[in-house]
Amino acid sequence: MDFNYPIGIFDSGIGGLTVANAILKQLPNEHIVYFGDTAHLPYGDKSADAIKSYAKKIGNFLVDKHAKIIVIACNTASSVAYDLLTKSTPEHVQIINVIDPVVHYIIQKKYKKVGVIGTQGTIKSNIYQQKIHLQDSSIKVHQLATPLLAPMIESGFVHGQISDLVIEEYLQHANLQDIDTLILGCTHYPLIKKEIEHYYNKHNKNVEVLATNEIVGKYVKQFMIENGLLNVADTAAKHSFYVSDYSDTFAKTTNLFFGKKIELKAIKL
């Protein structure tokens, strides 16, 4: 394998750009190929079979782009399509999801009362509780579907009264009381991490808020080091960003997620 090959990353939309950004902060020499399945977003309310179908097509696309690893930068797709992609993708291409690194972090830090917020699909899959309890059944896991957050964020309502009201409505729910940490179980949610932390500070609650993109970024770096996959070439990194449905509004919103303007290429799979 050519270690100059890119890292493949995909999500239902642009939320996964928070993961891409975190990975590049850890690995600035790497090239990435990103695919946002905007024609089918959000994945959170799609059937498992539909998500598996989308994920397999995208996986094949990224393999064709010579991805040396593929990161499923979506909690919903990670929960229902990870096993399928692991089996259907060539053995030399490793698949990384955004759930296992967070579960590893929870166990490592020895949290005992864990809250999880995410899409309907992620919470319905019960994937976080299952994976956490496989390693430590004594940890209490409190979950809540928060379906308004992702579309709110994609619409640009990140700061201000609207986002504060929605966040407060969710976080005061009975399911999320008596926790010591909160997993932001959607790659959109890191953009409102500060607002969530503000809620807990305002109410004098000591809850650590975990941005999954940061944890995944560090995990990918360690994985690349351990498996000898780092790009050691002294060349400027070139990135490619694809979407399955292009719109000007969507293109402008990418700046919010990635921190700078990027060029999106539309392609039908």
N, C-alpha and C positions, 0 to 999 in steps of 0.2 A: 504493500500500500504506500502511496505517496503521502507523506505527512503534511504536504502542502494542501491536501484536499480539505474541503470546508467542513464545518459543523452544520448539520441540517437541523432546523428548528421549525416547528409548526404549531399553530393554534387555530381556533375557530375564527379569530379576527386579529385584532392588534394588541390584545392583552398580553400575548406572548412576547411582545417586544420588550416588556419589562424584564423578562427572563433573558432575552438576547442581549439587552443592555448590560445586565448583571454579569453575564458570561464574558462579554468583551472587556469589562472592567477588570476581571480576573485574568483574562487571556487576550491582551491587546494585539498579539501577533496573528491571531487566528482569523480565518475567513469564515463568514457565515452565509448560508443560503436559507432564507426565511420564507415560509409559505403561510399566508393568512387565508383561511377558507371563508372569506367574507360572503360568498354566495349562500352559505348554509348557517351563518351565525344567527343566534347563539346556539352552541351545542347543548347547553343546559336543559333545554326542553325537548331535545330530539331523542328518539328511541336508541337503545344500545346498538341495534342492528344497523341503523342509519349511520351512526358515528363510526362503527367499525368499517363500514363501506368507504366512508370519506377518508378515514385514517389510512386504509390500505392503499388507496389511490395516491394519497400524498406521500406515503412512505416510498412507493415505487418511484414517484417523481424525484424525491430527494436522493434515492439510490442512483437514479440515472444522472443526477448532478454530482455523483461521486462523493457523497457525504461519508465521512469516516465514522461518525456517530450521528444518531438522530435523537434529538431531545423533544419529547412530547410536552410542549410548553402550555398545557391546558389540563386542569385538574379533572374535568369531566372525561376527556379523551384518555387521560392516564388511567382513570378508574375502570374504563370499559374496553379499551382497545390495546392496552400495553401487551397483554399475553398474545393477542393475535399478531401484532407487529413483530414481537420477539420470534414467533414461530415462522412467519411468512417472509421476513427480511433475511438476506444472505448472512451467513454466520459471521463474516468479517465486519459487519456493520452492527455495532452495539446500540441498543435502545435504552435511553434513560428517561424515566418519567419524573414528574415533579412531586410525587407523593413519598416515595421511598426515602429520599434525602431528608425530608422533613420528619418522617417517623424516626429515622436514625438520630436526628438532632434531639427529638423529644426524649428518647431513651437515654441518650448521652447526658442530657441536662437533668434527668431524673425528675421531670415534672410529674405531678400526681393528679391534677385536676385540669384537664385540657378542654378548651372550647374550640369548636370548628365552625366557621361560616363558609358557605359556598353556594353554588348553583343547585337547583333542584336535582339535577342528574348526579352531581357529586355526593350530596347528602343522602339521596335515595340509595346509592350504591353501598353506603356504610363502609366505604373503603378505608377511611382513616381509623375507625374503631377496630375493624378487623385486623389491620396490619399492626396497630399499636398493641392490641391484646395478644397477638401471636408472640410478641416479645415480652410483654408484661401485663398480665390480666388484672393486676391490681390498680392500674391507672384508670381513673374515671374519665370518660369522654362524653362531653355535652355538645350536641350538634344542632345547627339551625340553618335551614335554607334561607338565603337572602337574595331572592331573584331580582329585586329592583336595583341592586347595586351596580351590576355590570352595565346594563343599558344607561343608567344614570351617569356612570363614568364615561362611557363612549359618547354620550351626548354633551360632554364637557362640564357637567355639574359636579366638580370636584371640591371646590371651595365655596362656602357661602351657606345661606340659611336653608336652602333646599337639601343639600347634602347632609348638613348637621341634623336636620329633622329626621331624615330617613335613617341615618346611622343611629341616632338615639332610640328611635322606635325599635330597631332590631336589637341593639345591645342591651336594652332593658328587659328583653324577653326572659321569661322564667328559665328557659333552657340554658341560658348563658350566665346564670348566677353561680357564685361560689367556684370560680375557676382561677388558676394561677397563670395560665397562658392562653392566648387566642391565636389559632392558626388561620391566616388569611388564605382560605382554600380556593382561591381563584386568582389567576395571574393579573387580573385587572386591579385587584384590591390594594396592592402596594401603593397605588397612587393616592389612596385615602388613609394610609397608615397614620399620618400625623393627626388627621381628624379623629381617628379612632383612639389614638393615644390621648388626645385632648379630652375626649369624653371620659376616659378612665381617670385622668388627672383631676378633672372637674369634680368628679364624684368620689375622689380620694380612694380609688381602688387600685391595688397593686397588681396589675395584670401585664405580663410581657406580651407584646404584640409581635408575632412572627411573620415577616414578609418572606414568603416562600421563594421569591426570585433571588434574593440575596443568598439564601441557604443553598439553592440549586446551583447558583453561579460558583460558589466555593466547592461544592461537591463535584461539579464537572471538571474544575481545575485539578482536583486531587485524582479523579478518575483518569484524566488525560496523562498526568504525570506517572501514575502507577502502571499504566498500560503502554507507555512509550509512544504516545500519540501527539505530543506537542509539535507545533510547527516551529522549527528552529531556523527557517530561512529568514534572512534579514531583508524582507521586502514589505512594502506597504500593503496592509490588509485590504482586500477588495470584497465588498459584500453585495449580495443580490437579494432583493425583496420582491416577492410575488404575491398576488392576491387572485382569488377566483372571480371576483367582481369588483370593478373599479368605480370609485366616485370621487369627485373633487373634495367633498366634505370629509370623506374618510381619509383621503390623502393628507389633508391639513391636520387632522386629529392625530396622526402618527407622531407629530412633533411632541405632543403631550406625553406619549408613551416612551419614545426613544430619546428624547432630549434634543433632537435636531431633525432638520428636514431630511427625508429620505425619498428616493425615487421608487415608486411602486410600478411593477409590470403586471398587467393582467394576463392570465392564462387559464384556459379551460382544461380541466382534467377529464 
